[in-house]
Amino acid sequence: MNSIYFFYSRYVNGLSSERALQGDYPLAGNSPFGDGDIMISEDGTYKCKATGRGGAPEAFLAELFPLLTDEGVAKAIAVESTDEYELHPRRCKDQLTRFRESEDRQLDFEYLTGLEGEQVTDLPLWADGKGKRLYYLHYSGSGKPICNISWRPGARNETIVGVPRLQPAPGAERLWMVENPLQAKMIEWLLDEPAYLRPTAQALRWNDYEKLSEGKTVVLLMGNDRGDWEHSFYPLLKSLYSRDIPVKAVSAPALTGGEPVVPWLAEKESKSILLEEVEKAKPGRLSSYDKKTYHESIIRPGPKSLYFPLDTGRDMLWYGLKNGEVAHSQPVNVLDVDELPKMHGLETEASATDSNFRLTRAEVFNIVNARPQLTPRRTFESLRDFILDYFYFEHDQMASLIALWIMGTYVYRLFPAYGYLHFNGRYDTGKSSLLKLISMCGFNGLFQSQATKAATVNRIDRLGGTICFDEYEKASSGTGDEFVQMINSGYKKSGRISKMVGNKEVSLHSYSPKAFGGIDDITADALKSRMITINTVPMPPTAIKKEWSDIQKGLEERGRQIRRGGYALGLFHHETIHRYYRRLPRIISLANGHTLTSRQRELMRPLIAIARLVDTGGKAIAEPVLMKAFALSLELGACEQATREDLLAQLLNEWSNNPHFTEEDDYYIKGNEVRIVNDHWEKTELEKHAGGKRPLLKWFRDTYNIKTSIGTRMKKRGTSKSCTVFPVDINVNGKPFTDWFTP
């Protein structure tokens, strides 16, 4: 079958492939120019009976698409005269059908764009099966694909097969130029105004953008400058300025607050905000740069930067080694950092030597050799059993949640966020020892007890590892903004903090897995929402557990085998984990009927992805238990609060019925306040439940927003005693506080 047939069949319906194969010319088909036939000769010329026009393929395309330049026509003919794979009609149809019918592909699309797949099923668009790229087709009038544009959301690096076709917009006063085809469709839907993908330097030569823009104002919806000059707005600006076409620019990141543009455009209120910004913008000459200036002053071309401890790049996962080398995932290899730019277009700076970097070249090859045994399922079971051997939980399912969280520390940079663990309980309930197990088994684990904030911030940046904060209420007391920033921002991949080193401000990584242990509850709502809280309780006499000892023989070897299984997750399974992650549905419900909030889903999503990997090919032993554990953690948090309120009510009832509990000695009512002597909380069930008087008083402050440790002169003795001050209108179990103390 010759090139003449391939080219014209994209525009003319009814052409006979059999006659073309036999060389039986002229071919006849339905004219794209009007009612009637069109005849195609063997030399490639056409004759339209409907219009009387005819000529070479160049004239044919120029009549169909008047904005194509001579170079664009030549490029289109060269591509369309072949059986181009990316433009094969059957392949494109199959891809669209698969996308529209596959829940997994729809979830990939949602992960990439923030839109539900069903919102775009009418568009010639699909997400690939790896959840990395989007594809958008341009069709001819006869319904055949003639251009395929693919891109990674958030990047300026689209690939174009064929030539984009621009449709003139003669009645429009304004047109938009945007970063990708999906943004263009969103603008058209939102504003009913023409929108186009801003051309690359090469694509700018294929269509007449000056003619398209004549008599109109061009609005550029611009993202941050990144990537090379050819994929920036500057080639287009240079062309428009040469014809004095008015240009306005709107900064998308400033408009959306840094959030992705596409889901922002889908919100109802975006239309008025966007139009208001356009009206405020004044046409003028924006800063424009030639290629040399752009790459010298704005974006310097070069290797992509890699975070040394753990990162992803070039579709591989990378670990930093103890000696300053790096190892990458399948096919597993170990490289010197100096080899990265030439071999993979990457660069990194090896962290300073730190004993908590555990991976070595020898360990990498131990892991490769043991791959058949280092299955995700075996690693999960070993870790879960390790935890249960030494630690008591009111509900054993919590051990599975902790095990999955530890496994996730080896691949946490696959995820945009990684929630914290918080162990909350009385003294002697195993919190410190549990944190030591986590630091032993987690990625680049570090156990911190009342560490200085400067040391912690610097080590997180250097290690990127699993940081375990013991006695967090002490470690955090008296700390400044730097430490607080690190904790608050460190659960997001974008988390960075700035600090002064001498006279220079440096930016440090704060994103890493973090686990906290403490007697006090976490009361800051922002931090609490980033945590999965697990209550630790005293072990009953009937429970039999091994006693944890930092010097116990065999612990380190057990931890080493678990760490090997963790590294195996990244070296052999990171793509599967990420696929499970991005294909989790938007709505996740627990067995108790609770639907996860967006923040709860964010915390659980990495753990569910790893649980699904564990359960692949066998009985589900991880995901169902994980969901039960999380449901219990939510219920126990609510139960803890309710239990303390019940105990407080019982205590108040006991005191109100005790004739020896008097206003002269034990409490004092003054105006709108009831003051209770703090000594009376000691040795009560409420104090025991809270883990001591100090955490109890803190719970009073946080729960009821009251004052504690107020010196009050009691009536009878005339002495001053430390008191807790309760407003009279506070309700405890539905009863105003003052009612407990009035006849």
HELIX and SHEET records of a PDB file:
HELIX    1   1 SER A    3  SER A    9  1                                   7    
HELIX    2   2 SER A   17  GLN A   22  1                                   6    
HELIX    3   3 PRO A   57  LEU A   64  1                                   8    
HELIX    4   4 ASP A   70  GLU A   80  1                                  11    
HELIX    5   5 TYR A   85  LEU A   87  5                                   3    
HELIX    6   6 PRO A   89  GLU A  101  1                                  13    
HELIX    7   7 GLU A  103  THR A  113  1                                  11    
HELIX    8   8 GLY A  117  VAL A  120  5                                   4    
HELIX    9   9 PRO A  181  LEU A  191  1                                  11    
HELIX   10  10 ALA A  203  ARG A  205  5                                   3    
HELIX   11  11 TYR A  209  SER A  213  1                                   5    
HELIX   12  12 TRP A  229  HIS A  231  5                                   3    
HELIX   13  13 TYR A  234  TYR A  241  1                                   8    
HELIX   14  14 ALA A  252  THR A  256  1                                   5    
HELIX   15  15 VAL A  261  LEU A  265  1                                   5    
HELIX   16  16 SER A  270  LYS A  280  1                                  11    
HELIX   17  17 LYS A  291  THR A  293  1                                   3    
HELIX   18  18 TYR A  294  ILE A  298  3                                   5    
HELIX   19  19 VAL A  337  GLU A  339  5                                   3    
HELIX   20  20 LEU A  340  HIS A  344  1                                   5    
HELIX   21  21 ARG A  361  ASN A  369  1                                   9    
HELIX   22  22 PRO A  376  TYR A  390  1                                  15    
HELIX   23  23 GLN A  397  GLY A  408  1                                  12    
HELIX   24  24 TYR A  412  LEU A  414  5                                   3    
HELIX   25  25 LYS A  431  CYS A  441  1                                  11    
HELIX   26  26 LYS A  453  LEU A  463  1                                  11    
HELIX   27  27 TYR A  472  ALA A  475  1                                   4    
HELIX   28  28 ASP A  481  SER A  489  1                                   9    
HELIX   29  29 ASP A  525  LYS A  528  1                                   4    
HELIX   30  30 LEU A  555  ARG A  582  1                                  28    
HELIX   31  31 SER A  598  ASP A  615  1                                  18    
HELIX   32  32 GLU A  623  SER A  656  1                                  34    
HELIX   33  33 ASN A  678  TRP A  681  5                                   4    
HELIX   34  34 GLU A  685  ALA A  690  1                                   6    
HELIX   35  35 LYS A  693  TYR A  704  1                                  12    
HELIX   36  36 PHE A  737  TRP A  740  5                                   4    
SHEET    1   A 4 LEU A  27  ASN A  30  0                                        
SHEET    2   A 4 ASP A  37  ILE A  40 -1                                        
SHEET    3   A 4 TYR A  46  CYS A  48 -1                                        
SHEET    4   A 4 GLY A  54  GLY A  55 -1                                        
SHEET    1   B 4 LEU A 125  ALA A 127  0                                        
SHEET    2   B 4 LEU A 134  TYR A 139 -1                                        
SHEET    3   B 4 PRO A 145  TRP A 151 -1                                        
SHEET    4   B 4 THR A 159  GLY A 162 -1                                        
SHEET    1   C 4 ALA A 195  LEU A 197  0                                        
SHEET    2   C 4 ARG A 174  VAL A 178  1                                        
SHEET    3   C 4 THR A 217  MET A 222  1                                        
SHEET    4   C 4 VAL A 247  SER A 251  1                                        
SHEET    1   D 2 LYS A 304  SER A 305  0                                        
SHEET    2   D 2 LEU A 346  GLU A 347  1                                        
SHEET    1   E 4 LEU A 310  GLY A 313  0                                        
SHEET    2   E 4 MET A 316  GLY A 320 -1                                        
SHEET    3   E 4 VAL A 326  HIS A 328 -1                                        
SHEET    4   E 4 ASN A 333  LEU A 335 -1                                        
SHEET    1   F 5 LEU A 446  SER A 449  0                                        
SHEET    2   F 5 ILE A 467  ASP A 470  1                                        
SHEET    3   F 5 LYS A 514  GLY A 518  1                                        
SHEET    4   F 5 TYR A 420  GLY A 425  1                                        
SHEET    5   F 5 MET A 531  THR A 536  1                                        
SHEET    1   G 2 ARG A 496  VAL A 501  0                                        
SHEET    2   G 2 LYS A 504  HIS A 509 -1                                        
SHEET    1   H 4 TYR A 667  LYS A 670  0                                        
SHEET    2   H 4 GLU A 673  VAL A 677 -1                                        
SHEET    3   H 4 SER A 720  PRO A 727 -1                                        
SHEET    4   H 4 LYS A 707  ARG A 713 -1                                        
SHEET    1   I 2 ASN A 731  VAL A 732  0                                        
SHEET    2   I 2 LYS A 735  PRO A 736 -1                                        
END                                                                             
